[in-house]
Amino acid sequence: MPQLQAPPTLNEELDRLEDDLRRLKIEFDVFFAGGSKRPPIETRNRIETVIRRLGDDRSLRYEQRYRFSGLSHRYNTFRDLWRRLMQQREEGRWQTGYFKSSEPTTPEAPPAPPKVASETPVKAAAADPLSVTLSDPSKEREKVRQLFDMILDSKKKAGEDTSKVSFTQFTRLIASRTEQVKQAGHCNEVTYNVTVENGSVKFTAKGKRG
């Protein structure tokens, strides 16, 4: 007669919850970086179910309750951030907010000069995406700079503000996103594409197996 597996202890459930939170953050980062077409809704729903169940569990000891509260707070913080980013995507503000302040452009902001909208390079960029493939950004600084310059130039041609675009922050972002996309896609390289569509710069990342 097969032996029944013992249910996980509360400490094991908390360990699993922490691992799932870490995994969910990576999956959302990959989604927002363009490495996945669908947000990780199933993982998020599973975590919320566990949080609701543990929140009602009166058998949690003080140290377990303290740890659970920290994990719940971390999830709520991520959830609010993801909700804002999803709203930015739906409103077409995601690409600009990804490389500068997350504050949206105000309605009073002046429109781009007419000559920028009529320039042919913007249309050419939409038809001919620019791309750079990275495997280890820390050792490929010239290629990271090339990608940064592509985005900066595309933003200028599209009439977008580039005053808050920082190469230092961009370098950290690319290092983090490259590693996350590689892990999620089980690949060795990541190809970044830069396009301009309808006057808006779009930046996506896709895993590439060597």
C-alpha positions in Angstrom: 0.0 0.0 0.0 1.5 3.3 -1.1 2.4 5.7 1.7 0.6 9.1 1.7 2.9 12.1 1.4 2.8 14.3 4.5 1.4 17.7 3.9 3.9 20.6 3.9 4.6 22.3 7.2 3.8 26.0 7.6 7.5 26.9 7.3 7.7 24.9 4.0 4.6 26.7 2.7 6.3 30.0 3.5 9.4 29.0 1.8 7.4 28.0 -1.3 5.5 31.2 -1.2 8.8 33.2 -1.1 10.1 31.2 -4.1 6.9 31.7 -6.0 7.0 35.5 -5.4 10.6 35.6 -6.7 9.5 33.5 -9.8 6.4 35.7 -10.4 8.6 38.9 -10.3 10.9 37.4 -13.0 7.9 36.3 -15.1 6.4 39.8 -15.0 9.8 41.4 -15.8 10.1 39.2 -18.8 6.6 40.0 -19.9 7.2 43.8 -19.6 10.5 43.4 -21.4 8.8 41.8 -24.4 10.0 38.3 -23.8 6.5 36.9 -23.2 3.2 37.7 -24.9 1.0 36.9 -21.9 1.3 38.1 -18.3 1.7 35.3 -15.7 -1.9 35.3 -14.6 -1.9 31.7 -13.4 1.1 32.1 -11.2 -0.3 35.3 -9.7 -3.7 33.7 -9.0 -2.0 30.7 -7.3 0.0 33.1 -5.0 -3.1 35.0 -4.1 -4.9 31.8 -3.2 -2.0 30.8 -0.9 -1.9 34.3 0.7 -5.7 34.3 1.4 -5.4 30.8 3.0 -2.4 31.5 5.2 -4.0 34.9 6.2 -6.9 33.0 7.7 -4.7 30.3 9.4 -4.8 30.9 13.1 -2.1 28.3 13.8 0.7 30.6 12.6 3.2 31.3 15.3 4.5 34.8 15.9 7.6 34.5 13.8 5.7 32.8 11.1 3.0 35.5 11.1 5.8 38.2 11.0 7.4 36.5 8.0 4.0 36.0 6.2 3.2 39.7 6.7 6.5 40.7 5.1 5.8 38.4 2.1 2.2 39.7 1.8 3.4 43.3 1.8 6.0 42.5 -0.8 3.4 41.0 -3.1 1.0 43.9 -2.6 3.8 46.3 -3.6 4.5 44.4 -6.7 0.8 44.0 -7.5 0.3 47.8 -7.4 3.4 48.4 -9.6 2.2 45.8 -12.2 -1.3 47.3 -12.3 0.2 50.7 -13.1 2.5 49.3 -15.7 -0.4 47.3 -17.3 -2.4 50.6 -17.5 0.5 52.4 -19.1 0.7 49.6 -21.7 -3.0 49.9 -22.4 -2.8 53.7 -22.7 0.4 53.6 -25.0 2.6 55.2 -22.4 4.8 52.1 -21.5 7.7 52.6 -23.9 8.6 56.1 -22.7 8.1 55.3 -19.1 10.4 52.4 -19.2 13.6 54.5 -19.7 12.7 57.7 -17.8 10.4 58.9 -15.1 7.2 56.8 -14.7 5.2 60.0 -14.6 2.9 60.2 -17.6 3.1 63.1 -20.1 0.6 65.8 -19.1 -2.1 66.9 -21.5 -0.6 70.4 -21.5 2.7 69.1 -22.9 3.4 70.8 -26.3 3.0 68.6 -29.4 6.1 67.6 -31.4 7.1 70.1 -34.1 5.3 69.5 -37.4 8.6 68.9 -39.2 9.4 65.9 -36.9 6.1 64.3 -37.8 6.7 64.7 -41.5 10.3 63.5 -41.5 10.7 60.2 -43.4 13.3 58.6 -41.0 10.5 58.0 -38.5 8.5 56.0 -41.1 11.7 54.1 -42.2 12.4 53.1 -38.6 8.9 51.5 -38.3 9.5 49.5 -41.5 13.0 48.6 -40.6 13.5 47.7 -36.9 16.9 48.2 -35.4 18.3 45.3 -33.4 21.2 44.3 -31.1 21.9 40.9 -29.7 23.5 40.5 -26.3 24.7 37.5 -24.4 26.6 39.2 -21.5 26.0 43.0 -21.3 28.8 43.3 -18.6 31.3 42.3 -21.3 29.6 43.9 -24.2 29.6 47.6 -23.2 30.0 48.8 -26.8 26.9 46.9 -27.9 24.9 48.2 -24.9 26.0 51.7 -25.9 25.0 51.0 -29.5 21.5 49.9 -28.3 21.2 52.9 -26.0 22.1 55.3 -28.9 19.5 53.6 -31.1 16.8 54.2 -28.6 17.9 57.8 -27.9 18.1 58.6 -31.6 14.7 57.0 -32.3 13.1 59.0 -29.4 14.6 62.3 -30.7 13.2 61.5 -34.2 9.8 60.7 -32.7 9.8 64.0 -30.8 10.0 62.4 -27.4 11.8 64.0 -24.4 15.2 62.4 -23.8 16.3 64.7 -20.9 15.7 62.0 -18.3 17.2 59.1 -20.2 20.3 57.8 -18.2 22.9 55.5 -19.7 23.8 54.3 -16.2 20.3 53.2 -15.4 19.9 51.8 -18.9 23.0 49.6 -18.4 21.6 48.2 -15.2 18.2 47.6 -16.8 19.7 45.7 -19.8 21.9 43.6 -17.5 18.9 42.6 -15.4 16.5 42.0 -18.4 19.0 40.0 -20.3 19.5 37.6 -17.5 15.8 37.3 -16.8 14.9 36.6 -20.4 17.7 34.1 -20.7 16.5 32.2 -17.7 12.9 32.3 -18.7 13.6 31.2 -22.3 16.4 28.8 -21.5 18.5 30.6 -24.1 22.0 32.0 -24.5 21.3 35.4 -26.1 18.7 38.1 -26.2 17.8 40.2 -29.2 16.5 43.7 -28.5 14.5 45.4 -31.3 13.8 49.1 -31.5 11.0 50.4 -33.8 9.0 53.6 -34.2 5.3 53.1 -34.9 2.8 56.0 -35.1 5.3 58.3 -33.6 6.0 56.1 -30.5 9.2 54.3 -29.8 8.8 50.6 -29.0 11.4 48.4 -27.4 11.2 44.6 -27.1 13.4 41.7 -26.0 13.3 38.2 -27.4 15.4 35.2 -26.3 17.6 33.6 -28.9 19.1 30.2 -28.6 22.7 29.9 -29.8 
